[in-house]
Amino acid sequence: MSKEEDEGCVSNGGADDKQPNEESEVKEDKLDESSRPESSAKIVKKSFALKVFCGCVAAVACGMLYAVYLSTYHDRKFWFSTKQELEREITFQEGSGLYYYYYKHLLAAPSLQRGFYELMLDNKTISGQTLNIVQRLSLYPELITSFLYRVTSSQDFVEPIYFYIGMVFGLQAVYVTTLFVCSWVMSGTWVAGMLAVSWYVINRPDTTKVEHAIPLRENWALPYFSCQVAALTGFLSNNISSTTEMFCFLTMSATSVTFLLVWEHSHYVLFVQGLCLFLLDSFDLLPPRKVYLSSLFLAYVFQFQNRALLSSPLLSLLIGSVLARYFQVELAKLIPESESDFVLKFLEVKFGLNTTTDFITNFLLCQEGFQTPGQDLFLRLTQASVLPFYFLVLTVCLLSTIQTIYRRLSGEPMKTSLRLEDGRIGEQPEVTYHVFHTLFFGGLTLLFDGMKYLWTPYMCMFTAFGVCSPELWMTVFKWLKLKSVHPVVLSLILSTAVPTIIGFSLWREYCPCVLAELSDLREFYDPETVELISWIRSQAPAATVFAGSPQLLGAVKLGSGSAVTSLPIYSDINLLKRTEDTYQVYGMRSAEDVYKILTSQKTNYVIIEEAICNELRLNKGCRIKDLLDISNGHVVYDKGEIYSFSKHGRFCQEIKLNYSPYTNYFTRVFWNRLYHVYKVNSVISFQY
């Protein structure tokens, strides 16, 4: 073999040796490239899990801190821990102590079943009537709380009243947590949740009544509604899995049913929510898969064993089927026509379409919750910086929603996957729902001051979502056609910078005030009411029936357990009529007329309050005695002024003079600075 051939063989052999090495290197490069997406996906999953974990911790921490704050503030405000049981119970204002009485009754019963049966056939609350008091007063919270108190053996380490208010404060923690979660889900950052909670706590006088009337039904119900809204927000989102969607659906169902059971006015709230969802469906702002499920859900919820719901037009509004109309016609027969007529009459007078001398209608219109809110509400919201940013967020989202509606009506298909660069925040179904939600409840707040407790919390949540949402800022920059700075980068910067600045300003201005409230010792002192109820406990027989103002009778029922002629419940027409009859002691009626009214209600004692009899108020038309004079026809109009005139003096003033014929029918048995108690004589003694 020649030398050249040997060299060729050597060279070929070397080439052959290099081929396996090159192939192995290529394989390694391919493995590296395939492993990179897997590693990056793992990193994304870990970062997402960490983000969710931190957000959940922050949400739960906010709720727990708020519950601790409420408990501490409540104890400092009323000196709750240092008072006796009767003095603690009197701190439940606005007649709300009535609900706590039934909680005590259930605990005092030999068994929960026995206590429940007694409340189902209660003849010891309203004189001369046997009521299902559980249904009439929506006492399901008391049933559940008493059950938990029994089964957990809490009587060994906590007093019943602390367990009760602890349950309410715990629900308020859930309320705050769900507002946090709702804002977080919509914006994508839990900073929005922190800001929503901060605004909620700062505007506490306009977001909740829990500080002064703990047992009120709305304090039990609104946390469930907040859970339902948070679940609905997740349910409407486009980028969720089928498992998450089913979880949200089940959560909505459970919380909606609970909401309906706990509060007698809940169906009105769900009716407004139903209108919001109906608008979303009407304008084709929901993906097709959501339309059927949301309609099915609403049909299920709004037909839940509630006669008012089943007879309302909401059922046909949402379902629009012949079957639903048939049910409405049949079930409408179960509803007294007088109730629906009264609601229509009330709305006519409220909106200035009619006038009336009816006491009940005018009495309800004079209640704070049904009056138009004053300017101080909007001043407080402006000082807390929430109202200006709310208008900014609402304007952007509303205009974007209008653009989306125009695209739908023009036949443009709906995009289910949106990018930040699109700048279309109005195409997100959950955002569109909250736009309608806040518009409807905001409009109702402008008419009824009591609706602010349904509007203000979600205004705080909606505003926090907006300022922390890059999509909102991107939508604005899309409209402005910003080119000098990359709009995506600027929107990300603003969505972080703006809430940071707001948070620091709120911390600097309001944090010292909040902490000062905890260190400020106050005292709720009402010795006259304590003296009155103590006298009733010691002197009045067990089967005694008391008449008086509804709020006072709630305290009497709580403190003594005696039967009463009326209750502080303004959703029952029959109770309101009994309240009107009882209030006649403040009208210009004869002693004989008042005696006949009280004996028809089987009254043994009547309590006259100085605060009502000699009430001084700038708005004279809303005083109880003015409403009675108008209703009884004891009013004379002269040159634009209103004067009361009757051949009889005002009963509550004349009876104090202790002369006939008042002494023939009534005998004073107790009095102090605020209250006068008169026994209704069973045998009339004629003195001259």
C-alpha positions, 0 to 999 in steps of 0.5 A, a space after each residue: 500500500 502506498 503512503 498516500 493510501 495510508 494517509 487517506 485511510 488515516 484521514 477517513 478513519 479520523 472523519 469516521 471517529 468525529 461523526 459520532 461526536 458531532 451527532 452526540 453534540 447535536 442530540 445534546 443541543 436538542 435536549 437542551 432546547 426541549 428542556 428550556 420550555 419545560 424549565 421556564 414553564 415550571 418557573 412560571 408555575 412556581 411564581 404564579 403559585 407564590 403570587 397566589 399564596 401571598 395574595 391569599 395570606 394578605 386577604 385572610 390577614 386583612 379579614 382577621 385584622 378587621 375582625 380584631 379591630 371591630 372587636 376592640 373598637 366595640 369594647 372601647 366604645 361601649 365599655 362592653 366587658 365591664 358592663 352587666 348583662 342588661 347594659 350590654 344588651 341595651 347597646 344593641 341599637 335601632 331595635 336590633 336587640 330583638 333578634 338577640 332575644 330569640 338567640 337567648 330563648 333558643 339557648 335557654 330551651 331544653 333542646 334546640 328542637 324544642 326552642 325551634 318549635 316554640 318559635 314556629 308557634 310563638 304567641 308570646 311576642 305580639 299580643 293576641 297573635 300566634 306567629 311563625 317568628 322564624 319566618 317573620 323575622 328571618 331568624 336563621 342566623 340565631 338558629 345556626 349560632 345557637 346550634 354552634 354554641 351548643 355543639 361546640 360546648 362553648 358555654 364552658 369558656 365563652 359567654 353567649 353574647 360574646 359568641 354571638 357578636 363574635 360570629 357577626 364580626 367573623 362574617 365581617 372578616 369574610 366580607 372584607 376578604 371577599 372584597 379583597 379577592 374580588 378586586 384582586 381577581 379583576 385587576 390581577 394584583 393583590 395590591 388592589 385588594 389591600 387598597 379596597 380594604 383600606 378604603 372600606 375601613 376608612 369609610 366605615 360609617 358609610 359601608 356598614 352598620 355593624 358598629 352600633 346595631 350588631 344583630 341587624 339582618 343586613 350585618 348577617 346577610 351582606 357578607 354572603 352577598 359579597 361572597 356571591 358577587 366574588 364568585 360571580 366575578 370569577 364565573 364571568 371571567 373568560 380565562 378560567 377552567 371548567 373546574 373553577 367555573 363549576 366551583 364558582 357556580 356552586 358557590 353562587 348557588 349556596 351563598 344566594 340561597 343563604 342570602 335569601 334566607 337571612 334577610 327579608 329584603 334580599 330579593 330586591 338586591 338580587 332583582 337589581 343584580 338580575 337586571 345587570 346580568 340581563 343587560 349583559 345577555 341582551 347586549 351579547 356581552 357574555 360568551 355563549 357558554 355563560 348565557 345558559 348557565 347564568 340563566 339557569 342559575 338565576 332561575 334556580 335562585 330567584 324561584 327559591 321558595 319566596 312568594 315575592 320573588 316568584 310573583 315578581 316580573 323578574 322570573 319572566 325577565 330572566 327566563 322568558 318562557 311560557 312555563 315561568 309565566 304560568 308559575 307567576 300567574 298561579 303563585 301571584 294568587 298567594 300574595 296579598 294585593 294590598 302589599 304590592 299596592 302599598 309598594 306602588 303607593 310608596 314609590 309614587 309618593 317618593 318620586 313626587 307623583 302623588 301625595 298622601 296623608 297616610 301615616 304609614 307611607 309618610 312614616 317610612 318616607 321619614 326614616 333615614 334609610 328612605 331619605 335622599 342622602 345629604 352632601 356630607 356622604 359625598 364629602 366624606 368619600 371625596 376626602 378619602 380620595 375614593 370618589 374622584 378615582 371612582 369617577 375616573 375608573 367608571 368613566 373609562 370602563 363605561 365608555 369602553 363598555 359602550 364601544 363594546 356594545 356598539 361592536 356587538 350590535 355591528 356584528 363583530 364577534 366577541 374576543 374571548 382572549 384579550 391581550 394587554 395591547 388591545 386596550 379593551 377593558 370593556 370587553 371583559 364580562 366581569 368588568 362590564 357586570 360591575 359597571 352595571 352593578 355600581 351604576 344601578 346601586 349608585 343610582 338607588 343610593 341617590 334616591 335612598 340613603 340606606 342603599 349606600 351600604 350596598 353601593 359604597 363597599 363595591 365602589 371601593 372595590 371597583 375603584 381599587 381594581 381600576 387604578 391597579 389595572 394595567 388594562 384600564 390605563 392601556 385603554 386610555 392610552 389606546 384612545 389617546 394614541 400615545 406614541 412618545 412612550 410605549 403604552 404597555 410600559 407606561 400602563 404597567 408603571 401607572 398601575 403600580 405607581 398610582 395605587 402606591 401613592 394613594 396607599 401612602 397618602 391614606 396611611 399617613 392621613 388615616 392610620 393615626 385616626 384609626 389607631 386613635 379610635 382604639 385608644 379613645 375610651 367612650 361610654 354608652 350610658 343609658 340609666 333611664 332605660 336600664 331603670 325602666 327594664 329593671 322595673 318591668 322585670 321586678 314589678 310587671 307580671 309575666 303575662 303583661 303586654 306593653 305598648 310603646 314605640 317599636 324601638 323601645 319595645 324591642 329593648 323591652 322584649 329583649 330585657 324582660 321577655 314580655 309580650 308587646 303590641 308591635 315590633 321594629 320591623 318595617 317590612 310587615 304591613 300588619 305590624 306597621 298598622 299596629 305601630 300606627 295605632 300604638 303611636 296614637 298616644 302622641 296624637 290629639 285623641 281623647 282618653 276614651 279613643 286611646 283606651 279603646 285602641 290599647 284594649 283592642 291590642 290587649 295592652 296592660 301598660 303603655 310607655 310614653 317617651 318624652 323624646 317623642 312627645 316633646 320632640 324638637 326637630 328642624 324638619 317638623 313634617 317628620 315628627 311622629 306627632 306631626 305625621 299623626 296630626 296629618 293622618 288624623 285630619 288635625 291640621 290647618 293650613 294658613 298662609 303656607 304654615 301648618 298648624 295642629 288643631 283639635 278639640 282634644 289636647 295632645 294625649 301624651 301631654 294631657 295625661 301627665 296633668 293627672 285629671 279626669 277623664 285620663 285618670 279614669 282610664 289610666 294609672 301612672 305606675 312608673 316614671 323617670 326623666 325619659 319614660 312614663 309608664 301607665 297601667 291600662 285600667 281593666 275597670 274604669 273608675 269615674 272620677 270628677 
